[in-house]
Amino acid sequence: MTWRFLANQLLSTLFEPPCAGCRQRLHRPLDGAVCDECWASLRLARPLSERLSSEHAVSWTCAVDHYEGRIKEIIHALKYERRRSIAPRLAALMRERGDALLRDASAVVPVPLHPRREYERGFNQAEDLAMHLGLPIARLLKRVRHTPSQIDLPKEQRQTNVKGAFDLAVRGSRLPAPSSRLPVPGIVVLIDDVSTTGSTLEACARVLKEAGVKEVRALTAARVVNARR
């Protein structure tokens, strides 16, 4: 028996920490906030990959699964319970399912939170996910207007809600040509935890394309069912 095995047994017995996905007791809490069975079930999900028409600023989207069941609980635990150990393995699933979408991209761009919301939460979950996708992170955007959560709004209000909410992190000119320091404006991939109707991703993509990015794709952990455009 190793110290890790004994520590897992002790923590599991004394504190009975719940899995973020199924809420059953974690038998190896030192290995993360989600049990192996829940991660295995997500690997069985069929990825939601979609090429969009030229009328959209986002050309291609992909999500690991629908925003329901275990993945919904896992994302909720990451965002609102601050169980940030979830991010590396969730990002690994995103990287696996979005491999084709990521393959020829120059950088990933995390969807920013408004400074007030990021201060309240203590971190940006999109940035935590972006860190583990194997591409450079380009922090090209900032949120300039505090808005209600898209999930809390009726479908018809979501596009209006994010209109004018994003801008370039450094405003003043078009983005520079690709270089070793800033690998844009080639193909970039927006990263977020959940896509509701796609309005937030579209708003971000429009800013990037107006600044000179050639193509914008989007990769999320989940997509809300029946809430697309």
C-alpha positions in Angstrom: 0.0 0.0 0.0 1.2 3.5 -0.9 0.7 6.7 1.0 -1.6 7.9 -1.8 -3.8 4.8 -1.5 -4.1 5.2 2.2 -4.7 9.0 2.0 -7.5 8.4 -0.6 -9.1 5.8 1.7 -8.9 8.1 4.7 -10.3 11.2 2.9 -13.1 9.2 1.3 -14.1 7.6 4.6 -13.9 10.7 6.8 -15.3 13.4 4.5 -17.3 11.4 1.9 -16.6 13.9 -0.9 -19.2 13.7 -3.7 -18.3 13.3 -7.4 -19.2 16.5 -9.2 -21.0 14.5 -11.9 -23.0 11.7 -10.2 -22.8 12.9 -6.6 -21.7 9.5 -5.4 -18.8 9.3 -2.9 -15.4 9.6 -4.5 -13.2 6.7 -3.6 -10.0 8.4 -4.9 -10.6 12.1 -4.1 -6.9 12.9 -4.6 -7.4 12.0 -8.3 -9.9 14.8 -8.9 -13.5 15.9 -8.3 -15.0 13.5 -10.9 -15.1 9.7 -10.7 -13.8 7.5 -13.4 -17.3 6.3 -14.3 -18.5 9.8 -15.1 -15.4 10.6 -17.2 -16.0 7.3 -19.1 -19.6 8.1 -19.8 -18.6 11.5 -21.3 -16.1 9.7 -23.6 -19.1 7.8 -25.0 -20.9 11.0 -26.0 -21.0 11.8 -29.6 -19.3 15.2 -30.3 -21.5 18.0 -31.6 -19.5 19.3 -34.6 -21.0 21.7 -37.1 -19.8 23.7 -40.0 -21.6 27.0 -40.3 -22.6 29.0 -43.3 -20.7 32.1 -44.4 -23.4 34.4 -42.8 -21.9 33.5 -39.4 -18.7 34.9 -38.1 -17.9 31.5 -36.5 -17.1 29.0 -39.3 -17.0 25.8 -37.3 -18.2 24.8 -33.8 -17.7 21.7 -31.7 -18.8 20.6 -28.3 -18.1 17.5 -26.2 -21.8 16.9 -25.4 -25.2 18.4 -24.8 -25.5 20.6 -21.7 -27.4 18.1 -19.6 -26.9 15.3 -17.2 -23.4 14.7 -15.9 -21.5 17.2 -18.0 -23.9 19.9 -16.8 -23.2 19.0 -13.2 -19.4 18.9 -13.9 -19.4 22.3 -15.5 -21.5 23.7 -12.7 -19.0 22.4 -10.1 -16.1 23.9 -12.1 -17.7 27.3 -12.3 -19.6 27.8 -9.1 -18.0 25.4 -6.6 -14.5 26.4 -7.8 -13.5 22.8 -8.3 -10.8 23.8 -10.7 -9.1 20.4 -10.8 -11.9 19.5 -13.3 -10.4 21.8 -16.0 -7.5 19.6 -17.2 -9.5 16.5 -17.8 -12.5 18.3 -19.3 -10.1 20.2 -21.6 -8.5 16.8 -22.6 -12.0 15.7 -23.7 -12.4 18.9 -25.6 -9.0 18.5 -27.3 -9.8 14.9 -28.3 -13.3 15.7 -29.6 -12.2 18.9 -31.3 -8.9 17.5 -32.8 -9.8 18.3 -36.4 -11.0 21.8 -35.5 -7.8 22.6 -33.5 -5.3 20.9 -35.9 -4.4 23.8 -38.2 -5.3 26.7 -35.8 -2.7 29.2 -34.6 -4.0 29.9 -31.2 -7.0 29.5 -28.8 -8.8 32.6 -27.5 -10.7 32.2 -24.2 -14.0 34.1 -24.0 -13.4 36.7 -21.4 -15.5 37.4 -18.3 -16.4 40.9 -17.3 -13.8 42.0 -14.7 -16.5 42.2 -12.0 -17.7 38.7 -12.6 -14.1 37.3 -12.8 -13.3 39.0 -9.5 -16.4 37.5 -7.9 -15.7 34.0 -9.2 -11.9 34.2 -8.7 -11.0 32.9 -12.1 -12.2 32.5 -15.7 -13.3 28.9 -16.5 -12.7 29.4 -20.2 -9.1 30.4 -19.6 -8.6 27.4 -17.3 -9.8 25.1 -20.1 -7.8 26.9 -22.8 -4.6 26.3 -20.8 -4.8 22.6 -21.5 -5.6 22.5 -25.2 -2.0 22.3 -26.5 -2.0 25.6 -28.4 -0.8 29.1 -27.6 -3.3 31.3 -25.7 -4.0 34.6 -27.4 -5.9 36.9 -24.9 -7.2 39.1 -27.7 -10.6 40.1 -26.2 -12.0 41.9 -23.2 -15.6 42.2 -22.0 -16.6 45.8 -21.8 -20.1 45.4 -20.6 -21.5 43.4 -17.7 -24.3 41.2 -18.9 -26.7 38.6 -17.4 -25.8 35.0 -18.0 -27.1 33.8 -21.4 -28.6 30.6 -20.0 -30.8 32.7 -17.7 -32.4 34.7 -20.7 -35.1 33.8 -23.2 -33.7 32.8 -26.6 -34.9 36.0 -28.3 -33.0 38.2 -25.8 -29.6 36.5 -26.0 -28.3 38.2 -29.2 -29.2 41.6 -27.9 -27.7 40.8 -24.5 -24.2 40.5 -25.9 -24.3 43.1 -28.5 -21.3 45.5 -28.0 -20.2 43.5 -24.9 -16.8 42.6 -26.4 -13.8 44.5 -27.7 -10.2 44.0 -28.5 -8.0 43.7 -25.5 -5.9 46.5 -27.0 -8.0 48.8 -29.1 -6.4 51.1 -31.6 -5.4 49.1 -34.7 -5.8 45.9 -36.6 -4.0 42.9 -35.2 -0.4 42.4 -36.4 0.6 39.8 -38.9 1.5 36.3 -37.6 4.7 36.1 -35.7 6.4 33.8 -33.1 5.0 36.0 -30.3 1.5 36.5 -31.5 0.3 33.7 -33.8 -2.6 35.6 -35.3 -4.4 36.6 -37.6 -4.6 33.1 -39.0 -7.1 30.6 -37.7 -8.1 31.0 -34.0 -10.4 29.0 -31.9 -12.7 30.6 -29.3 -12.9 28.6 -26.0 -15.8 28.6 -23.6 -17.5 26.1 -21.2 -21.0 26.3 -22.7 -22.6 27.5 -25.9 -26.2 28.5 -25.4 -27.4 29.9 -28.7 -24.0 30.7 -30.1 -24.6 34.5 -29.7 -21.7 35.1 -27.3 -19.3 33.2 -29.7 -20.6 35.1 -32.6 -20.2 38.5 -30.9 -16.6 37.6 -30.0 -15.9 36.3 -33.5 -17.2 39.5 -35.2 -14.7 41.6 -33.2 -11.8 39.3 -34.1 -12.7 39.2 -37.8 -13.1 43.0 -38.0 -9.6 43.2 -36.5 -8.2 41.0 -39.3 -8.4 37.4 -38.1 -8.9 35.1 -41.1 -11.1 32.5 -39.6 -12.7 32.0 -36.2 -13.8 28.6 -34.9 -15.3 27.7 -31.5 -14.8 24.8 -29.1 -16.9 24.4 -26.0 -17.4 21.7 -23.4 -21.1 21.6 -23.9 -23.9 23.0 -26.0 -27.4 23.7 -24.8 -30.0 21.4 -26.5 -32.4 23.1 -28.9 -31.0 26.6 -28.2 -28.9 27.1 -31.4 -29.7 29.9 -33.8 
